[in-house]
Amino acid sequence: MAGTTSVGGTPVTSLFRTKSVEQSIRDTEEPETALKKSLSALDLTVFGVGVIIGTGIFVLTGKIAKETAGPSVAIAFVVAGLVCALAALCYAEFASTVPVAGSAYTFSYASLGEFPAWIIGWDLILELALGCAVVAVGWSGYMRSLLDTAGLHLPQWLSGTHNGEFGFDLLASLLVAALTLILVAGMKLSSRVTGIVVAVKVTVVLIVVIVGAFFITGSNYDPFVPPSREAEGGGGVHAPLIQLMTGFTPADFGVMGIFTAAAVVFFAFIGFDIVATAAEETRNPQRDVPRGILGSLFICTLLYVAVSIVVTGMQKYTELSTDAPLADAFKAVGHPFWAGLISFGAAIGLTSVSMILLLGQTRVFFAMSRDGLLPRAFSRVHPRFGTPYRSTLLLGGVVALLAGFTSIDELAELVNIGTLFAFVVVALGVILLRRSRPDLPRAFRTPLVPLVPVLSVAASFWLMLNLPAETWLRFAVWMLVGVVVYFLYGRTHSRLGRGTQAKER
């Protein structure tokens, strides 16, 4: 490779070597690393709904309405849903073209090259680990509330870190440990457990919408878009990056408050991309994965908008609870029975969110291991269950510890920026793969290419700019660590790289 530009002794061309779609599919047929195919379109839609409906609808609705957008939080959900819809169309094309575990990581390897694929895989590992931990901590809060009602109280040191008081969240860790064992036992069992849980929480959401509609007071919507006001404590690294770049004063409410809210409630939509990580375990991925992705996103967007409209109509946004807004709204109108039922449904519902986020993380880790970018030992599947049990047990243990020592407040935004970054990469990958491999059979084709992918990139990047500068700094540190790990291990152990070197010799 004489005359080739190099980085640290590594030819730039090797950093962007791509793994062909055909090779990715052949790798799924190796006996020791072949995942069992057992999922249908219905299973995937249930997975999608199961992970999307969770912390966002049960917690963020009230917090964002009270602090950032008022009743116009419903518009924020629509904005976030549209951004996700653009990305979902891109994911659907990739998942039907490259039905391999790993989601955005695998897609990037086929279109952008090895180093970008590593970066996005490293990003997804962080996103899904923190997402699972955050949701497990939220679940623990609801469970402690239910236990307190029953007269059972956990000691402070086993109830997590709160208000600067250090503790270990025992319930959150036990939840992750139990879900890890379920995932090891097989995807079909996981889908059955998820199906039951999803039925419970969708029922709870419908109760909120139908019963709550009878307690709406029109005056609570006035004003629907509250007047803009200067954000409290929003300066410095805590301010959205776009505000630091353009110089205007950080603000809540008003039109800008809606976009700021959309960047945060975006956390509520994280999950539809998890459907793509299960493509390799789907019986007919070319048909069923696009249906699962788009179907689950559409259902959840409708439910989110309906719930936000009902809850802000039941109780003035300034009076909404930030801990359990749905349940407390029913308490405020004198119906504690419905409040208790909602708390129970929320606690049950959050279990599926944690499980599917953990599922997505283990599949990305598995795919990277199978490619040699992480130790190959973690790509072995269980001889009986057909699941990547080694990576599942490792990551389950790590996430259980994270959940035990994690505080929710600072991590949701870090999960958001990781997901939005993945959306940008996937959208760019659709354009590049259309140009480099127009011959590939595509069971689903993203409409209006390159317009839709370009809009997806622009919308995702806009929401990223609305996240705090502090979040960008943390994200940059994690990415820098990933670059170091790649050059110290991944680059030299890459199966694709070793195959290329063998051919050159």
TIVEXFI-796973 format. One record per residue (C-alpha): x negated, y, z negated; residue number from 0; residue in three letters. Coordinates in steps of 0.5 Angstrom, whole numbers, m for minus. Layout:
# residues N
{{X; Y; Z}; NUM; "ALA"},
...
This chain:
# residues 505
{{0; 0; 0}; 0; "MET"},
{{m6; 5; 2}; 1; "ALA"},
{{m3; 12; 2}; 2; "GLY"},
{{3; 11; m3}; 3; "THR"},
{{4; 16; m8}; 4; "THR"},
{{3; 13; m15}; 5; "SER"},
{{6; 14; m22}; 6; "VAL"},
{{1; 12; m28}; 7; "GLY"},
{{m2; 7; m23}; 8; "GLY"},
{{5; 4; m20}; 9; "THR"},
{{7; 5; m13}; 10; "PRO"},
{{13; 10; m13}; 11; "VAL"},
{{16; 5; m7}; 12; "THR"},
{{16; m1; m13}; 13; "SER"},
{{20; 3; m18}; 14; "LEU"},
{{25; 4; m12}; 15; "PHE"},
{{25; m3; m10}; 16; "ARG"},
{{32; m6; m9}; 17; "THR"},
{{35; m13; m11}; 18; "LYS"},
{{40; m15; m5}; 19; "SER"},
{{47; m16; m6}; 20; "VAL"},
{{46; m23; m3}; 21; "GLU"},
{{40; m25; m8}; 22; "GLN"},
{{44; m22; m14}; 23; "SER"},
{{50; m27; m12}; 24; "ILE"},
{{45; m33; m12}; 25; "ARG"},
{{42; m31; m19}; 26; "ASP"},
{{49; m32; m21}; 27; "THR"},
{{49; m40; m19}; 28; "GLU"},
{{43; m42; m23}; 29; "GLU"},
{{45; m47; m28}; 30; "PRO"},
{{42; m44; m34}; 31; "GLU"},
{{44; m37; m33}; 32; "THR"},
{{51; m38; m30}; 33; "ALA"},
{{57; m36; m33}; 34; "LEU"},
{{63; m39; m34}; 35; "LYS"},
{{69; m37; m29}; 36; "LYS"},
{{76; m36; m33}; 37; "SER"},
{{79; m30; m32}; 38; "LEU"},
{{85; m27; m28}; 39; "SER"},
{{87; m20; m26}; 40; "ALA"},
{{92; m20; m32}; 41; "LEU"},
{{86; m22; m37}; 42; "ASP"},
{{82; m16; m34}; 43; "LEU"},
{{88; m11; m34}; 44; "THR"},
{{89; m13; m42}; 45; "VAL"},
{{81; m13; m43}; 46; "PHE"},
{{82; m6; m40}; 47; "GLY"},
{{88; m4; m44}; 48; "VAL"},
{{85; m7; m50}; 49; "GLY"},
{{79; m3; m50}; 50; "VAL"},
{{81; 4; m48}; 51; "ILE"},
{{87; 4; m53}; 52; "ILE"},
{{84; 5; m59}; 53; "GLY"},
{{80; 11; m63}; 54; "THR"},
{{82; 16; m58}; 55; "GLY"},
{{89; 15; m59}; 56; "ILE"},
{{90; 14; m66}; 57; "PHE"},
{{85; 19; m69}; 58; "VAL"},
{{82; 24; m63}; 59; "LEU"},
{{89; 26; m61}; 60; "THR"},
{{90; 30; m68}; 61; "GLY"},
{{83; 32; m69}; 62; "LYS"},
{{82; 35; m62}; 63; "ILE"},
{{89; 38; m62}; 64; "ALA"},
{{88; 42; m69}; 65; "LYS"},
{{81; 44; m67}; 66; "GLU"},
{{80; 45; m60}; 67; "THR"},
{{86; 45; m55}; 68; "ALA"},
{{93; 45; m59}; 69; "GLY"},
{{99; 42; m55}; 70; "PRO"},
{{95; 43; m49}; 71; "SER"},
{{91; 37; m51}; 72; "VAL"},
{{96; 33; m46}; 73; "ALA"},
{{93; 37; m41}; 74; "ILE"},
{{86; 35; m43}; 75; "ALA"},
{{88; 28; m43}; 76; "PHE"},
{{90; 29; m36}; 77; "VAL"},
{{83; 32; m34}; 78; "VAL"},
{{79; 27; m37}; 79; "ALA"},
{{84; 21; m34}; 80; "GLY"},
{{83; 24; m27}; 81; "LEU"},
{{75; 24; m28}; 82; "VAL"},
{{76; 17; m30}; 83; "CYS"},
{{80; 16; m24}; 84; "ALA"},
{{75; 18; m19}; 85; "LEU"},
{{70; 14; m22}; 86; "ALA"},
{{74; 8; m23}; 87; "ALA"},
{{75; 8; m15}; 88; "LEU"},
{{68; 8; m14}; 89; "CYS"},
{{67; 2; m19}; 90; "TYR"},
{{72; m2; m16}; 91; "ALA"},
{{69; m2; m9}; 92; "GLU"},
{{62; m4; m13}; 93; "PHE"},
{{65; m9; m17}; 94; "ALA"},
{{69; m12; m11}; 95; "SER"},
{{62; m12; m7}; 96; "THR"},
{{57; m14; m12}; 97; "VAL"},
{{61; m19; m17}; 98; "PRO"},
{{56; m20; m22}; 99; "VAL"},
{{55; m18; m29}; 100; "ALA"},
{{52; m12; m31}; 101; "GLY"},
{{57; m7; m28}; 102; "SER"},
{{53; 0; m27}; 103; "ALA"},
{{46; m3; m28}; 104; "TYR"},
{{47; m9; m23}; 105; "THR"},
{{50; m4; m18}; 106; "PHE"},
{{44; 1; m19}; 107; "SER"},
{{39; m5; m17}; 108; "TYR"},
{{43; m6; m11}; 109; "ALA"},
{{43; 1; m8}; 110; "SER"},
{{38; 6; m12}; 111; "LEU"},
{{33; 1; m14}; 112; "GLY"},
{{29; m2; m20}; 113; "GLU"},
{{27; 4; m24}; 114; "PHE"},
{{34; 8; m24}; 115; "PRO"},
{{37; 1; m25}; 116; "ALA"},
{{33; 0; m31}; 117; "TRP"},
{{35; 7; m34}; 118; "ILE"},
{{42; 6; m33}; 119; "ILE"},
{{42; m1; m36}; 120; "GLY"},
{{38; 2; m42}; 121; "TRP"},
{{43; 8; m42}; 122; "ASP"},
{{49; 3; m42}; 123; "LEU"},
{{46; m1; m48}; 124; "ILE"},
{{46; 5; m52}; 125; "LEU"},
{{53; 7; m50}; 126; "GLU"},
{{56; 1; m52}; 127; "LEU"},
{{52; m1; m58}; 128; "ALA"},
{{54; 6; m61}; 129; "LEU"},
{{61; 6; m58}; 130; "GLY"},
{{62; m1; m62}; 131; "CYS"},
{{59; 1; m68}; 132; "ALA"},
{{64; 8; m68}; 133; "VAL"},
{{70; 4; m67}; 134; "VAL"},
{{68; m1; m72}; 135; "ALA"},
{{67; 4; m77}; 136; "VAL"},
{{74; 7; m75}; 137; "GLY"},
{{77; 1; m76}; 138; "TRP"},
{{74; 0; m83}; 139; "SER"},
{{77; 7; m85}; 140; "GLY"},
{{84; 4; m83}; 141; "TYR"},
{{83; m2; m87}; 142; "MET"},
{{81; 1; m93}; 143; "ARG"},
{{87; 6; m93}; 144; "SER"},
{{91; m1; m93}; 145; "LEU"},
{{87; m4; m98}; 146; "LEU"},
{{88; 2; m103}; 147; "ASP"},
{{96; 2; m102}; 148; "THR"},
{{96; m5; m104}; 149; "ALA"},
{{92; m3; m110}; 150; "GLY"},
{{85; m6; m108}; 151; "LEU"},
{{79; m1; m108}; 152; "HIS"},
{{72; m2; m105}; 153; "LEU"},
{{66; 1; m109}; 154; "PRO"},
{{64; 7; m106}; 155; "GLN"},
{{57; 4; m104}; 156; "TRP"},
{{61; m1; m100}; 157; "LEU"},
{{65; 4; m96}; 158; "SER"},
{{60; 7; m92}; 159; "GLY"},
{{57; 14; m91}; 160; "THR"},
{{61; 20; m93}; 161; "HIS"},
{{60; 27; m95}; 162; "ASN"},
{{53; 26; m95}; 163; "GLY"},
{{54; 20; m100}; 164; "GLU"},
{{50; 14; m97}; 165; "PHE"},
{{53; 7; m97}; 166; "GLY"},
{{54; 1; m93}; 167; "PHE"},
{{60; 0; m89}; 168; "ASP"},
{{62; m8; m91}; 169; "LEU"},
{{68; m8; m87}; 170; "LEU"},
{{65; m5; m81}; 171; "ALA"},
{{60; m10; m81}; 172; "SER"},
{{64; m16; m82}; 173; "LEU"},
{{68; m14; m77}; 174; "LEU"},
{{63; m14; m72}; 175; "VAL"},
{{60; m21; m74}; 176; "ALA"},
{{67; m24; m73}; 177; "ALA"},
{{68; m21; m66}; 178; "LEU"},
{{61; m24; m65}; 179; "THR"},
{{62; m31; m66}; 180; "LEU"},
{{69; m30; m62}; 181; "ILE"},
{{65; m28; m56}; 182; "LEU"},
{{60; m34; m57}; 183; "VAL"},
{{66; m39; m57}; 184; "ALA"},
{{68; m37; m50}; 185; "GLY"},
{{71; m31; m45}; 186; "MET"},
{{78; m35; m45}; 187; "LYS"},
{{78; m35; m53}; 188; "LEU"},
{{76; m28; m53}; 189; "SER"},
{{82; m26; m48}; 190; "SER"},
{{87; m30; m52}; 191; "ARG"},
{{85; m26; m58}; 192; "VAL"},
{{85; m19; m54}; 193; "THR"},
{{92; m21; m51}; 194; "GLY"},
{{95; m22; m58}; 195; "ILE"},
{{92; m15; m61}; 196; "VAL"},
{{94; m11; m55}; 197; "VAL"},
{{101; m13; m55}; 198; "ALA"},
{{101; m11; m62}; 199; "VAL"},
{{98; m4; m61}; 200; "LYS"},
{{102; m3; m55}; 201; "VAL"},
{{108; m4; m59}; 202; "THR"},
{{106; 1; m64}; 203; "VAL"},
{{104; 6; m59}; 204; "VAL"},
{{111; 5; m56}; 205; "LEU"},
{{114; 6; m63}; 206; "ILE"},
{{110; 13; m63}; 207; "VAL"},
{{113; 15; m57}; 208; "VAL"},
{{120; 13; m57}; 209; "ILE"},
{{122; 14; m65}; 210; "VAL"},
{{117; 20; m65}; 211; "GLY"},
{{121; 23; m59}; 212; "ALA"},
{{127; 24; m64}; 213; "PHE"},
{{123; 28; m68}; 214; "PHE"},
{{121; 33; m63}; 215; "ILE"},
{{122; 41; m65}; 216; "THR"},
{{121; 45; m59}; 217; "GLY"},
{{118; 51; m63}; 218; "SER"},
{{112; 47; m65}; 219; "ASN"},
{{110; 47; m57}; 220; "TYR"},
{{109; 55; m58}; 221; "ASP"},
{{104; 57; m56}; 222; "PRO"},
{{102; 51; m51}; 223; "PHE"},
{{96; 54; m50}; 224; "VAL"},
{{94; 57; m56}; 225; "PRO"},
{{89; 64; m55}; 226; "PRO"},
{{82; 63; m54}; 227; "SER"},
{{78; 64; m61}; 228; "ARG"},
{{71; 64; m62}; 229; "GLU"},
{{68; 57; m64}; 230; "ALA"},
{{66; 56; m72}; 231; "GLU"},
{{59; 54; m72}; 232; "GLY"},
{{59; 53; m65}; 233; "GLY"},
{{52; 57; m64}; 234; "GLY"},
{{45; 54; m62}; 235; "GLY"},
{{44; 47; m61}; 236; "VAL"},
{{51; 45; m63}; 237; "HIS"},
{{54; 49; m57}; 238; "ALA"},
{{56; 46; m51}; 239; "PRO"},
{{50; 46; m46}; 240; "LEU"},
{{54; 50; m41}; 241; "ILE"},
{{56; 56; m46}; 242; "GLN"},
{{48; 56; m47}; 243; "LEU"},
{{46; 56; m40}; 244; "MET"},
{{52; 62; m38}; 245; "THR"},
{{51; 66; m44}; 246; "GLY"},
{{58; 67; m46}; 247; "PHE"},
{{61; 66; m53}; 248; "THR"},
{{63; 59; m55}; 249; "PRO"},
{{70; 58; m56}; 250; "ALA"},
{{76; 54; m58}; 251; "ASP"},
{{83; 54; m55}; 252; "PHE"},
{{85; 57; m49}; 253; "GLY"},
{{83; 55; m42}; 254; "VAL"},
{{76; 53; m44}; 255; "MET"},
{{78; 50; m50}; 256; "GLY"},
{{82; 45; m45}; 257; "ILE"},
{{75; 43; m42}; 258; "PHE"},
{{72; 42; m48}; 259; "THR"},
{{77; 38; m51}; 260; "ALA"},
{{77; 34; m44}; 261; "ALA"},
{{69; 33; m45}; 262; "ALA"},
{{71; 30; m52}; 263; "VAL"},
{{77; 26; m51}; 264; "VAL"},
{{74; 23; m45}; 265; "PHE"},
{{71; 18; m51}; 266; "PHE"},
{{79; 15; m51}; 267; "ALA"},
{{78; 13; m44}; 268; "PHE"},
{{71; 9; m45}; 269; "ILE"},
{{73; 2; m43}; 270; "GLY"},
{{75; 1; m36}; 271; "PHE"},
{{68; 0; m34}; 272; "ASP"},
{{68; m5; m38}; 273; "ILE"},
{{72; m9; m34}; 274; "VAL"},
{{67; m9; m28}; 275; "ALA"},
{{62; m12; m33}; 276; "THR"},
{{66; m19; m33}; 277; "ALA"},
{{66; m19; m26}; 278; "ALA"},
{{62; m25; m26}; 279; "GLU"},
{{67; m29; m30}; 280; "GLU"},
{{73; m28; m26}; 281; "THR"},
{{76; m33; m22}; 282; "ARG"},
{{77; m28; m16}; 283; "ASN"},
{{73; m22; m17}; 284; "PRO"},
{{74; m19; m10}; 285; "GLN"},
{{81; m18; m11}; 286; "ARG"},
{{82; m18; m19}; 287; "ASP"},
{{77; m13; m21}; 288; "VAL"},
{{80; m7; m18}; 289; "PRO"},
{{87; m9; m20}; 290; "ARG"},
{{84; m10; m27}; 291; "GLY"},
{{80; m3; m27}; 292; "ILE"},
{{85; 1; m24}; 293; "LEU"},
{{91; m2; m27}; 294; "GLY"},
{{89; m1; m34}; 295; "SER"},
{{87; 6; m33}; 296; "LEU"},
{{93; 8; m30}; 297; "PHE"},
{{97; 5; m36}; 298; "ILE"},
{{93; 8; m41}; 299; "CYS"},
{{93; 15; m38}; 300; "THR"},
{{101; 15; m38}; 301; "LEU"},
{{101; 13; m46}; 302; "LEU"},
{{96; 18; m48}; 303; "TYR"},
{{99; 24; m45}; 304; "VAL"},
{{106; 21; m48}; 305; "ALA"},
{{103; 20; m55}; 306; "VAL"},
{{100; 27; m55}; 307; "SER"},
{{106; 31; m53}; 308; "ILE"},
{{110; 27; m58}; 309; "VAL"},
{{105; 28; m64}; 310; "VAL"},
{{104; 36; m62}; 311; "THR"},
{{112; 36; m62}; 312; "GLY"},
{{113; 33; m68}; 313; "MET"},
{{108; 37; m72}; 314; "GLN"},
{{105; 44; m71}; 315; "LYS"},
{{98; 43; m69}; 316; "TYR"},
{{95; 47; m74}; 317; "THR"},
{{98; 42; m79}; 318; "GLU"},
{{96; 35; m76}; 319; "LEU"},
{{92; 31; m80}; 320; "SER"},
{{85; 29; m77}; 321; "THR"},
{{84; 22; m80}; 322; "ASP"},
{{90; 19; m78}; 323; "ALA"},
{{95; 24; m74}; 324; "PRO"},
{{100; 19; m72}; 325; "LEU"},
{{102; 16; m78}; 326; "ALA"},
{{101; 23; m82}; 327; "ASP"},
{{106; 26; m77}; 328; "ALA"},
{{111; 21; m79}; 329; "PHE"},
{{110; 22; m86}; 330; "LYS"},
{{111; 30; m85}; 331; "ALA"},
{{118; 28; m82}; 332; "VAL"},
{{120; 24; m88}; 333; "GLY"},
{{119; 17; m85}; 334; "HIS"},
{{113; 13; m89}; 335; "PRO"},
{{116; 6; m86}; 336; "PHE"},
{{114; 8; m79}; 337; "TRP"},
{{107; 11; m82}; 338; "ALA"},
{{105; 5; m85}; 339; "GLY"},
{{107; 1; m79}; 340; "LEU"},
{{103; 5; m75}; 341; "ILE"},
{{97; 5; m79}; 342; "SER"},
{{97; m3; m79}; 343; "PHE"},
{{98; m3; m72}; 344; "GLY"},
{{92; 2; m71}; 345; "ALA"},
{{87; m3; m76}; 346; "ALA"},
{{89; m9; m71}; 347; "ILE"},
{{88; m5; m65}; 348; "GLY"},
{{81; m3; m66}; 349; "LEU"},
{{79; m10; m67}; 350; "THR"},
{{80; m11; m59}; 351; "SER"},
{{76; m4; m58}; 352; "VAL"},
{{70; m7; m62}; 353; "SER"},
{{70; m14; m59}; 354; "MET"},
{{70; m11; m51}; 355; "ILE"},
{{65; m6; m52}; 356; "LEU"},
{{61; m11; m55}; 357; "LEU"},
{{62; m16; m49}; 358; "LEU"},
{{60; m11; m44}; 359; "GLY"},
{{54; m9; m48}; 360; "GLN"},
{{52; m17; m48}; 361; "THR"},
{{53; m17; m41}; 362; "ARG"},
{{49; m12; m39}; 363; "VAL"},
{{43; m14; m43}; 364; "PHE"},
{{44; m21; m40}; 365; "PHE"},
{{44; m18; m33}; 366; "ALA"},
{{37; m15; m35}; 367; "MET"},
{{34; m21; m38}; 368; "SER"},
{{36; m25; m32}; 369; "ARG"},
{{32; m20; m28}; 370; "ASP"},
{{26; m21; m32}; 371; "GLY"},
{{27; m13; m35}; 372; "LEU"},
{{28; m16; m42}; 373; "LEU"},
{{26; m23; m44}; 374; "PRO"},
{{28; m28; m40}; 375; "ARG"},
{{30; m32; m46}; 376; "ALA"},
{{36; m28; m47}; 377; "PHE"},
{{39; m30; m41}; 378; "SER"},
{{40; m37; m43}; 379; "ARG"},
{{48; m39; m43}; 380; "VAL"},
{{51; m44; m48}; 381; "HIS"},
{{51; m51; m45}; 382; "PRO"},
{{58; m52; m48}; 383; "ARG"},
{{61; m45; m48}; 384; "PHE"},
{{58; m42; m42}; 385; "GLY"},
{{57; m35; m46}; 386; "THR"},
{{50; m32; m46}; 387; "PRO"},
{{50; m34; m54}; 388; "TYR"},
{{43; m31; m55}; 389; "ARG"},
{{44; m24; m53}; 390; "SER"},
{{51; m24; m56}; 391; "THR"},
{{48; m26; m63}; 392; "LEU"},
{{42; m21; m63}; 393; "LEU"},
{{46; m15; m61}; 394; "LEU"},
{{52; m17; m65}; 395; "GLY"},
{{47; m17; m71}; 396; "GLY"},
{{44; m10; m69}; 397; "VAL"},
{{51; m7; m68}; 398; "VAL"},
{{53; m10; m75}; 399; "ALA"},
{{48; m6; m78}; 400; "LEU"},
{{49; 0; m74}; 401; "LEU"},
{{56; 0; m76}; 402; "ALA"},
{{54; m1; m83}; 403; "GLY"},
{{50; 5; m84}; 404; "PHE"},
{{53; 9; m78}; 405; "THR"},
{{58; 16; m79}; 406; "SER"},
{{63; 17; m74}; 407; "ILE"},
{{62; 25; m73}; 408; "ASP"},
{{56; 25; m69}; 409; "GLU"},
{{56; 19; m65}; 410; "LEU"},
{{62; 20; m61}; 411; "ALA"},
{{59; 25; m56}; 412; "GLU"},
{{53; 21; m55}; 413; "LEU"},
{{57; 15; m53}; 414; "VAL"},
{{61; 20; m48}; 415; "ASN"},
{{54; 23; m45}; 416; "ILE"},
{{52; 16; m43}; 417; "GLY"},
{{58; 14; m40}; 418; "THR"},
{{59; 20; m36}; 419; "LEU"},
{{51; 19; m34}; 420; "PHE"},
{{53; 12; m31}; 421; "ALA"},
{{59; 15; m27}; 422; "PHE"},
{{55; 19; m24}; 423; "VAL"},
{{50; 14; m22}; 424; "VAL"},
{{55; 9; m19}; 425; "VAL"},
{{58; 15; m15}; 426; "ALA"},
{{52; 16; m12}; 427; "LEU"},
{{51; 9; m11}; 428; "GLY"},
{{57; 8; m7}; 429; "VAL"},
{{55; 13; m2}; 430; "ILE"},
{{48; 10; m1}; 431; "LEU"},
{{50; 3; m1}; 432; "LEU"},
{{55; 5; 5}; 433; "ARG"},
{{49; 8; 9}; 434; "ARG"},
{{44; 2; 7}; 435; "SER"},
{{49; m4; 8}; 436; "ARG"},
{{55; m2; 12}; 437; "PRO"},
{{55; m9; 14}; 438; "ASP"},
{{57; m12; 7}; 439; "LEU"},
{{64; m15; 6}; 440; "PRO"},
{{68; m10; 2}; 441; "ARG"},
{{75; m13; m1}; 442; "ALA"},
{{76; m6; m4}; 443; "PHE"},
{{74; 1; m1}; 444; "ARG"},
{{73; 7; m4}; 445; "THR"},
{{78; 12; 0}; 446; "PRO"},
{{75; 19; 3}; 447; "LEU"},
{{67; 17; 2}; 448; "VAL"},
{{63; 21; 1}; 449; "PRO"},
{{69; 26; m2}; 450; "LEU"},
{{71; 22; m7}; 451; "VAL"},
{{64; 20; m10}; 452; "PRO"},
{{62; 27; m9}; 453; "VAL"},
{{68; 30; m13}; 454; "LEU"},
{{67; 24; m18}; 455; "SER"},
{{59; 26; m19}; 456; "VAL"},
{{61; 34; m20}; 457; "ALA"},
{{67; 32; m25}; 458; "ALA"},
{{63; 28; m29}; 459; "SER"},
{{57; 33; m29}; 460; "PHE"},
{{62; 38; m31}; 461; "TRP"},
{{64; 34; m37}; 462; "LEU"},
{{57; 33; m39}; 463; "MET"},
{{55; 40; m39}; 464; "LEU"},
{{61; 41; m44}; 465; "ASN"},
{{58; 37; m49}; 466; "LEU"},
{{53; 40; m54}; 467; "PRO"},
{{46; 41; m53}; 468; "ALA"},
{{44; 37; m59}; 469; "GLU"},
{{47; 31; m55}; 470; "THR"},
{{43; 32; m49}; 471; "TRP"},
{{37; 32; m54}; 472; "LEU"},
{{39; 26; m57}; 473; "ARG"},
{{40; 23; m50}; 474; "PHE"},
{{34; 25; m47}; 475; "ALA"},
{{30; 22; m53}; 476; "VAL"},
{{33; 15; m52}; 477; "TRP"},
{{32; 16; m44}; 478; "MET"},
{{24; 17; m46}; 479; "LEU"},
{{24; 11; m50}; 480; "VAL"},
{{27; 7; m44}; 481; "GLY"},
{{22; 10; m39}; 482; "VAL"},
{{16; 8; m44}; 483; "VAL"},
{{19; 1; m45}; 484; "VAL"},
{{20; 0; m38}; 485; "TYR"},
{{13; 1; m36}; 486; "PHE"},
{{10; m3; m42}; 487; "LEU"},
{{14; m9; m41}; 488; "TYR"},
{{20; m9; m35}; 489; "GLY"},
{{16; m7; m29}; 490; "ARG"},
{{11; m12; m30}; 491; "THR"},
{{16; m18; m32}; 492; "HIS"},
{{21; m16; m27}; 493; "SER"},
{{23; m22; m23}; 494; "ARG"},
{{24; m18; m16}; 495; "LEU"},
{{17; m15; m17}; 496; "GLY"},
{{14; m22; m18}; 497; "ARG"},
{{17; m24; m12}; 498; "GLY"},
{{15; m18; m8}; 499; "THR"},
{{8; m19; m10}; 500; "GLN"},
{{8; m26; m9}; 501; "ALA"},
{{10; m25; m1}; 502; "LYS"},
{{5; m20; m1}; 503; "GLU"},
{{m1; m25; m3}; 504; "ARG"},
